[in-house]
Amino acid sequence: MLYQGLVLSLPRRQVNDNFHDKSVIARPLLRFIMVGKKSGKALLREEGKFPAPTAATLASIPSLERTDNNMDLTTWPLVNMINQKNYYTEYLKRDDQILPLRLQQEERRNRMTTNAKDRDRALAQAKPGDAPMPDIEMDLDDDVAMDDAAGLMGQDALGSKVIVLHPGSQNLRIGLASDALPKTVPMVIARRWEFNESEEEGEPKPKRLKLDDGTTLEPEKMFGEGFASQYSTMCSELKVHMRSHKRRVLPNSKELIVNYNKRTPPETISEHNDPLRIDWTEIPRDIRQAPAFITGKDALRIPDYSLPRYKLFWPLRHGWYNEHDYDQKRALYGDIATIIEEAIKTQLNIPRKKEWAQYSCVLVVPDLYERHYVTQFLDMLLRDFGFGRVCFIQESLAATFGAGYTSACVVDVGAQKTSICCVEEGMCLENSRINLKFGGADVTETFIRMMLFDHFPYAEINLNRRYDCLLAEEIKIKFCTLNEGDVSPQPADFHLRASGQDTRKYMFKTYDEILLAPQGYFQPSIFDHSLKLRDRRKLVDRSRDLYDGSPNDPVSTAQSAIIAMIAPPLPPNGQALNGQNDGPDGAAVSTPLRQLPNPLQRFSEQERNSHSAIGSPAPDDDDTPVPQADSEITGAKNELDPSLRDDVLPVAALDVAILTSIIHGARNDDRKTRDFLGGIMVIGGGAQIPGFYSYLEERLKESRPGFAKDIMIGTPPRELDPQGVVWKGGSVFGKLRGTNDSWISRLEHDRLGARVLAYKLMWAW
């Protein structure tokens, strides 16, 4: 009623003007009521001593009298409306708003200030006859400041406080960036266990087929009909190829080899007469004195039947985490940290972890990595080891750094994986990355299978035993070759040395096994891939996007093309992957599969087009549409189900994989294609087979005769060891001054976590 009385008492014009905004009238009234402090006129009016105002009186008053104490209704700040037609924000638009960049600018500014003060102090203390001081560069990288703080000057200071790590499935290469060559440590740890690895597996390796009563089959049948058929086919093709090249082939060579291996018994040599006997790792019989774990080469020299027993654990297998041998992620990560920690203490002579804060670390990661792998190593190096700084570099890019190449197609043949990537102007081309899951260890196992097929005299060989594994690797390095001129019946021998046993000398003969086993790189179906996906994703799940939950591990169109050739994508109607549907009666009805795109078809088209016209190169960005002819290949990434990356083992012939990588790296640019074909650099220990480079070059020229004059297989220059080129590139990267902005400090990691990788890595995270 009071509100209505005040409205009626106002002039009509004022009411009409302010009727739409009742706050003009209600605000003084609400302030009067809420404050609780009444004016003198209001108190007199209540007592009847002051008459109520009439309408005429109110009309003569220009405005209502303020009866409050100037207090606002609320303390909430008033936010103005956003102009939706033209709005702008500066959030994360400037470098000073990003913590890593801001810290880097602050450190550079502090160094410039310190250098200026030191220079002024030196000038003030200088005598008139002293020589003038040379100009000092004011903007230096962080490694210079760390070296100066440690009191190191000159060339010895470069890299003396930088540790370079290159972990692999078989070996860990570690060393200071100032070293000429790395130290090689087996990536294995032996822990006290109830059984050793051969006793726990039960079945020998390679696995032999047995009858129902447990007896072993004949050597020609112990590996199944599939292996026997393919092995016989490869032998026949080799004979035809050798005859076509006018090489002598004896008609009964196989029979001579088999008969000789059957009837040759071993020769026993006493241990004291063996000049090359092995010094085995001594284990105390008292379990209380026996070490809990042993790493490195000493772990491989532990007797298989020692007391107490020790079991070997390999944390990395085939470029992945070895999830089969572990039940917890913590144990898996702990073994990796223990191996690296012991290597730093023993190989680099840095036993005290308190000193590690003065060191920086360069970690070499795979080209086609997994996000969990990088983030876990970052957390381990900064938190567990306490390094001052950490940076990352990809394997192929490090190889070009070590060899001094600006652009190349890097083929890294390792022990259990083979990676291929095209590098151009200091960047790995993302769509050219390929990771194949076979390597030198598969050649070793296949060579032993072929020798057993031909009645190898040491029929009890088991690669799960440590001394047998070392023996098989020694035999492969000694006899395997890819030169056809070496294929002939040749006598050979080896010495079997086991702990607690006399040395046995075996005599045998080899023929085509020495060439057909490494030929598996180009016919990978001869390898045994049955256990490589065992327990995949049992412990470590794939990385997923934080917002939509989709897998966000890096992908490559070249890798997707390889997987598409092995397992085609599901058709839209939901048919099975193998092209079979269940009929009405439940029987499998075969349906035709779509024709898979052939990645090598593009080279044939380029050969025809290069002689007629030269087209403009394709754009580098993936969002630009490409012609329909290329969409079948480059669009494989969009067609494949992301789960196929874990469910399908990427395996393809090495020459096909190289050409596929170059296709996706060059993107129809004829000049880039010829540059990559002429700059193929083969590295890694798995490729150190005599004749490997010439054989690979011959295969590539046969596949693409139009580019035969451009194809050339190169080795690392300056007589570098192909197995240490990647580590050497990491050491070069760690010694860069003024251009290396990839260092991640502990402060940045503590505040941002893994998000700091998006600002620090040299490639798109």
N, C-alpha and C positions, 0 to 999 in steps of 0.2 A: 504494500500500500504506500509506503514511503517512496519507493521507486516510482510508482505511478503518479503520486502527487508531485514529485519533482519534475517529472516529464510534462505534466499538464501545466505546471506553474511556469515553465519556460516559454519564451516567445515562440510564436508559430514558425517564424523563419528559422530560428535556431534549432527548433525541434526537427524541421524538415531536412535541414542541412546535416544534422548529426544523427538522424534516426538509423541510418545504416550502420553507424559505428556506435553501438551502445556503450562502448568503453569510455567514450567522452563523458557520459553522464554517470556511468556506474563506477568509474575509477575513483572520483572524489568520495562517493558514498561508501564504497568498499574500504577505502582508506580510513574513513571516519569510523566504520564499524570495527575493522580489524585492529586498528591501533588501540582503541579502548580509552582514549583520552578525549574528553568532551570539552568543548569551548564554554566560555562564560555565558554567552547568550543561550546556549542549549540548556545549561543548568537553570537559568532564570526562567526559561520557557516551561520547564518541567514543574517548577514551583509555582507557576501561574503569575509571576511578576513581570513577565515579558510576553506580550501578545504574539500569537503566531502570525507570520507574514501572510499577507493577502496576495492575490494574483497581481493586483496593480503594483504592490510594493516589489514583488519579484521582477515584474516587467521593467521597473525603473532601475534595477540593479544590473550593471553591465555584465557581470559573471558571478558564478557562485564563489563564495569566500572559501579559501583553503582552510580546512580544519585538521590537516594531518601534520606530521613532523618530518616531512621530506624523505620518507623511507620508501624504497621500491617494493613492488609486490613479490619479486623473486630475485635470487642471485644467479640464476642460470644465464649464461651468455647467450646473446641473440645471434644466430647464424643467418646470414643473408642468403637469399635464394641464389642458386647457381644459374648463370646465364647459359642455357642449353644451346644457344645458337653459336656461341664462341667461348669455349672454356679451355683452359690450359693448366697444366701442372708441371712442376719442376722436380717431381719425385724421381730420384735415381737417374737424373738427366746430366748431372755434373760429376766429375771425378771426385770432388771433395765429399760427395755423399756416399761413396762406396768405400768401405773400410780398407780393403787391401790397397787400393790406389791411394787413399789418403795417407796411410802409414808409409807407403813407399815414398811419397812426396815429402813427408815430414823427415824421414831418414835422410833423404838426399839434401834437404835444406839444412839439417843439422850438420852433415858432413861438410857442406860448403862453408858453414859458419865456423866450424872447428878448423878447417884448413886455412881460412882467411886469418883467424886469430893466430894460428901457429906461424903463418908467414909474416904477419906484422910483428910478432914477438922476435922472430929471427932477424928481421930487418933492423929492429931497434937495438938488438944486441950485437949486430955486426960491426966490425971495425972498418975504418975508412979504406984500408988497403986490401980488404977481402974481395974475392971475386963475386960478381953478382949472382944471386940465386936464380936457378932456372925456373921457368914457369911451370906450375903444378896444375894438372887438370883438376878442375873443381868438381866435376860430376863423374864420380866413379861408381862402380857397382858394389854391391854389398860384400862380395868376397874380398875385395881389396881392404875394406874396413876390418873384416875379421882377421885377415892375415897381418895387418899392421898392429892390431890389438894383441896378437900373439907374438909380436916381435920378429916376424919373418919378412925378409926383404929379398928382392931379386927373383930369378927364375925358380929357385927352390920353393918359394912361397906359393907359386901357382899350383893349385890342386893338392897341396900337402895336407890340407884340412878338409878334403872332400872325399867321401867314400862312395864308390860306384858299385851298385849291386845289380846283377843280372841273374835272377833265379830261373831255372828251367826244370823240366820234368826229370832229367837225369843228373845234371850238374848245376852247381851254383858258382858263378864267376864273380869274384870279389877282389877289390884292390883299391888303392888310393889313386886319385886322378893323376898324380905325379908319377906313378909307376909306368914302366914301358909295357909290361904284360900283366894280365890278371892271374890270380891264384884260382885254380880249379878245385872245387870241393864237391864230392858226391852229395846230392840233395837227399840224404837218407839219414835216419836216426834209428838206432837199435835200442830197444827197451827190454827190461826183464819181463819175461812172459812164460806162460805155462808150456807153450809149444813154439817151435820155430815155424817159419813160413811154409816149409816143405811138408812138415807134419800136419799143419793145420789145413792146407789145401787138400792133401790126400792124393789127388790125381797128379801124375807127372805132367810137365809142360815141355814140349807140346803134347797134347792129350792124345792117347792111343785108344782105339776101339778094342773092346774085349768081347769074348763070348760069354754066354750065360754062366758058365762055370768059372769065369774069372781069368781064363787063359788069354794071352795076347795073340792077336791075329798075325798073319804073315806081314812082313814089311810092306808089301805092295798093297795090302788091304787095311792096314791099321789106321789110315787117315781118311778113309771113306772113298766112295766112288767119285765124288765131285773133285776132290783134290787129285786123285789118280788120273782122271780124264783130262783135267786142265794141264797137269804137268806133262802128260804124254803129248798133248797138242802143242805146248810150248817147245818141247824137244823136237817135234817134227818140223815146226816152223823155223827153228834155228838151223836145222840141217838144210832146209831149202834155201834159206838166206845165205848160208855159208857157201853152198854150191854155186849160187848165183854170183857170188863175189870171188869165184875161182879159188876157194879154200878147200884144203884136203879134209875129207870126212871119211873115217874108217867105217865100214858097214856094221861091224860087230863091236863097236867101242863100249856100248853099255854092258854087254855080256862080259867083256874082259874086266870091267870095273867091278861088277857084282861078284864075279868069281874070285877076284883077288881079295876083296873086302871080307868075303865069307871065311876064307881059310887062313887069315893072318891073325895069329894070337898076339897078345900084348907082351912086352918085355918088362920085367920088374927090375927097378933100380933102387938100391937101398938109399935111405935119406942122406947118409953122410957122404955118399958118392954123387949126389946131385948138386952141382955148383949153383943152380938157379932155384934152390928151394925157397919157399915162401916163409917169411916171418909172420906167423899168425899172432893175433892179438891175445895176450895172456889174460885169462879171467881167473881171479881168486876163487877157490872152491868154497870158501866161507861166504855165504850169501850176505852176511853183514858187511863184508869188505868189498863185495862186488859193486861196481857203480850202477846207479839206476838207469843211466842211458849212456850211449857212446855214439858220436857223430863222425861223419867224414869217412875217410879211407879206412880208419881203424874199425868202423862198423862192418865194412865188407870183409874184413879179415878175421872176424870172430868165427871160431869153429862152429859148424852147424849143430853139433851135439855137445856143446859146452854145458857145464854145470855151474851156475844156473843157466837155463835156456834164455836166449835172446831172440826177439823177432824184429825183422827189419820193417820199417814204415817209410813209405815214400809219400809225402804230403801232396805232391803235384804229380798227376798222371795225365798224359795226352793234352797238356796245356790247361787242364781243369783241376779243380780240387779232387783229391782222391777220397771220395765219400764212402767207398766200399769198406775200407779198413778201419773206419772210425765210427763211433756211436754218438759222439758229441762234437759240436762245432768248436767248443773251447779246446778240446784235445787236438783237433786239427790245426787250429791257429797257434796253439802252444808249441807244437812240434816245429812249425815253420819258424817261429821266433827263436826257438832253442837252437836250431841249426845255424841260423844267421848269427846269433849271439856268440856261439862257440867259434864260428869262423872268424868273426871280428877279433876275438880274444887271442886265438891261436895263430891265425894267418897274418893279421895286421899288427900283432903285438900291442894291442890296446886293451889291457886286462881290466882296467878300472872304468866302471860305467860313469863315474863322476866326470871323467874327461870327455865323454861322448858329447856333452853339450857344446863343446868347442868345435865340433865337426858338423859338416853339412853332408847330405846324402842325396845321390842321384839314383833313382830306381828306373830300370828299363822294363816297360810293360809291353804285352803283346799288341799287335796292330788292331786286331779284332778282339778287344778285351771285354771283360764283364765288369760292371760298375762295382759290384761287391768286392771284387778282387782289388781294385784301386783304392776304394775307401778303407778297406781293412788294412792294407799295407800302410796307408797314410796314418791311420790311427796307431798302428803298431810302431812305426818309426818315430813318431813324435811323442807319444805317451809312454810306451813301454821302454823304448831305447833312449829317449830324451835327446835326440839330435836337435841341433839349433835350427836347421832349415832342411826342407825336403823339396825336391822337384822331380818331375816325371818326363820321360821321353819314350817314344814308341820305337820298337825294334828296327823296323825298316828305315826310319829316319836316322836312327843311331848308326846303322850300317853305312849309309851314305856319308855321314859325318866322319866315320872312321876311315872310309876309303877315299874321301875327298871328291865324291861325285855330286853334281848338282841335280841330275835327273837320272833315274835308273829304274828298272824293274827288278826288285830284290826278291830272290828266291832263297829262303832260309830253310834248309833241310835239317831238322833236329833229330833227336833220338826217338821221339814219339809223336811229333807233329811237324807239319810242313806249312809254312806261311808264305804267302805271295802278296806283294803290294807294290804299286807304282808310286814313285816319289818324284815330285817335280818342284823345283825351286824351294826346297826346304819344307815341303808339306806333303804328307801322305794323302793321296787321293782316296777319299772315303769309299767310293763305290768300287774300287779295284781290290779291296782287301779280301783275301781268301785264306781260310784256315782248314787244312786237311789233317785228318787224324791218323797219319801213319808216318813212319820215319825209320831210322836206322835199326831200332829194336825189332821192327817187323821183318826187316831183311835178315837179321840174325836168326830169328825163330824160323822163318821160311827156309833158310839155308840148312838148318839142322833137320827140318822135316824132309827136305829133299835128300840129304845125306842118309837119313834113316831109311828112306824109301829105297835107296840103293845099297842097303845092307851095311850101314856104317858100323865099324867094329865095336865102338863103344855104344852099345844099344841101350844101356841103362841111363843115358844122359837125361838130366832133369833140370830145366832152367830155373826151377824154384829153389834149387840148392845153390849156395853162394859160389862154391868153387866151380860148379858146372856152368853157371852164368858167366863167370870171368873167362872160363875156357872157351865157351862159344863165341864170345866177343873177340877173343884173341884169334880164333880160327877164321872168323869172318874178315878181320882186318888183314890177315896174312894171305888169304887165298882169293877172296872175291875180287872180280874185275868185270869191266864192261868192254874189254878189248877182245874181239873175236879171234885174234891171232893167238891168244893164250889158251883157247879152248882145245884141249887135247888130253889124252890119258896121261896124267902126270902123277908120279909117286909123291907122297907127302907123309908127314909124321907130326905128332904132337905129344906133349907130356901132361899126364893127369896128376896133379898134386892136390892131395886132400890131407887135412889135419889128422895126425895119428896113423897115417898109412904110408906105405912105401910108394915111391913114384913109379908110375906105369907109363911106358912108352908104346904108343900105338902107331902102326904103319897102315896106311890106306892110300887109295888112289881117287883122284877127282877127275871129273870130265866137264859136262855142261852145267853142273849145279853152281859152279862159281860165277857163271854169267846169268843164269836164269833167276837166281835169287834176287840180285839187285834190279833185274828187269821188272820186278814187282812194282817199282815206282811207276811204271807205265802200264802195268796190268794189275792194279791193286786188288782184284778179286782173288788173287792167289794168296793174299794175306788172310790171317784169321782175325776177324772183327767181332767175334761173338760176345766177347766180354768187355768191350770198350764202353758200352752204355750201361754197364751194370751199376745199379744203385745211383743212377744219375738223379740229382735234385733230392737226395734223401735228407741232406742236412741243410744245404744252402739253397734257398729258393731264388728264383730269378728276380732281378730288380724290377720294381714297378713304379709307375708314376704316382706321385703323392696325391694328385687330384682325381684322375679318372681310373687309376688302378691298372692301366695298360702296361705291358712290358716296355721298358725304355732302355734296354741294352742296345749298344750300337749295332746297326745292321749294314749290310753291303749288298748292292744289287748283284755283284759278281758271286758272292757267297750264296745268295738266294737262287741264282741261276744254276749253281752246282747242285744245290739241294733239289731244285725242280727237276733236274735230270734223273735224280735217284728216286724221288717220291713225288709224283705229280700232285697238284692241289686237288682238293675235293671238288667234284662238279656241283653245280647249283642245286641239283635235285637230291643231294644228300647220299649219293652212292658211296660205296666203300672205297677205301684208298686203293685197293688192288684191283678195282674195276669189276667186282663181283657183287651181285645182289641175290638175295634168297628168293627162289621161285615159289610158286604156290605150295609145292610139296616140301618146302624146306631145303631143297637142293640148291647148291650154288650155281647160278646161271652166269656165264661169262659175258661181259659187256665190253665193247671195244673202248680202249683208252684213246684220249686225244693225242695227236702227234706232238711230241715235245719239241720246243724250239731248240734248234742247234746253234749254240753260240759261235761255232766256227763258220757258219754260213756268212756272217758279216765280212769275214776276210775275203771270201770268194767274190762278194759284191764289190768290195773295195778294190780288189785286183782288176775287175772289169772297168770300174768307174775311173780308176787312176790313170788309165791309158786314154780315156776319152775326154774327161773334163775333171777339173779340180774344184770341188765345192767348198763353200765357206765352212769353217769349223763350227761345231755345235756349241751352244752356250754352255757355260760351266755350271750354272745353277740347275738344280733338279726340278724346279717348278716350271721351267720353260717346256712347252710341248715338243716332242720329238716325232719324227716321221713314223708312220705305221710299221715300217719294216723293222725299226729298232724297238718299238714298244713291246714286242714279244719278249725281248731279252731284258731291257732295262726296267720293264714294268713287272718283273717277276717278284719284286719285293712286295708289291701291293697285292699280288694274287695269293701268296703263300700264307698259310696259317702260322702265327708266331710260335705255336707249340712245336712245329716241325723242326725248329732249330735244336730242340732238346731231344726229340723223338727219332730223328733221322741222323745217322752218322755221315758227316760230309766226307766223302771219299770219291776221288776221280783221278784219272790218269794225269801225271804231272805235266805233260806237254799240253793237254787240253786245258788244265787249270791255268797255266801260264798265258795261253792265248785268250782265255776268257777274261782274265784280269786285265790284259792289255786292251781288250775291246771296251770294257767298261771304264778304263782309265783314260783312254784316248777320246772316246765319245765321237767317233766318226771323223776325227781330225787325222788326215793322212800323214801329216808331218809328225805329230805326236806318236802315231803308231810306229812309224819307221824309227823314231828316236828310241822308243821303249824296246823295240825288237833288237836294235843295235846296242843297247845298254843293259842287257840281262846280266845281273851279277848274282852268282850262286855262292852261298856261304853255308856254314853249318857243318857239323861233324858227320852227319849222315851222307853228305855228298862227297866225302873224301875217299872215293873209290876210284881206282885207276881207270881212265877212259870215260868217266861220267860226263865231263863237259862236252867232249866230242860226240858222244852218243846222244846227249840231249839236243845238241845243235843239229845233228843229222835228223832226228825225229821231227824237230820243228820245221826244217826245210822240206821234208817230205810232206808234212801237213799243209804248208803254205809255200808252194814253189814260186808264186809271184813275188814274194818277199825274200827269196833265198839269198840274194846279194846283200840284204840289209841285216839279216839275222846273225848275231854274234854273241857268244857266251863269254863273259869276262870273269876274271878272278880279281880279288882285291889287289890293288897296286902296292908297291913298295915292299913286296914279299911279306905281307902281313899274314898271320895265321887266320884262315877263314873262320875258325871257331871263336876267335877273340875279336873279330871286327866290330861286332855289336857293342861289346864292352868298351872297346877303344873309342867308339863314337860317343858313348856316354861320358867317358873321361874328358873328351874334347868339349862336349856341351857343358860340363861342370866347371870348366876353366874359362868360359867366355866372360869378358869384361864389358860392361856397358850395354849389352844387348840381351842378357838373360834376365827377364823379369818374371820367371816362372817359380821363383823360390817361395815356399810357403813356410811361414814362421809358426811357432807354437801359439803365439797370441792370436793370430788370425784363425788358426784351427780351433782354439778354445772358444772363440766368440761366434764363429760362423759354421764350424763343423765342415761337413762335406760340401757345403754350398760354396766354399772358397775355391773349389776346383773349377767352377764356371768362369772365374776371373783369372785364374793362374795358368791353366793348361794351354798349350800351344794349339790345340785342336778343339773342335766344338764338343763340349761335354754333354 
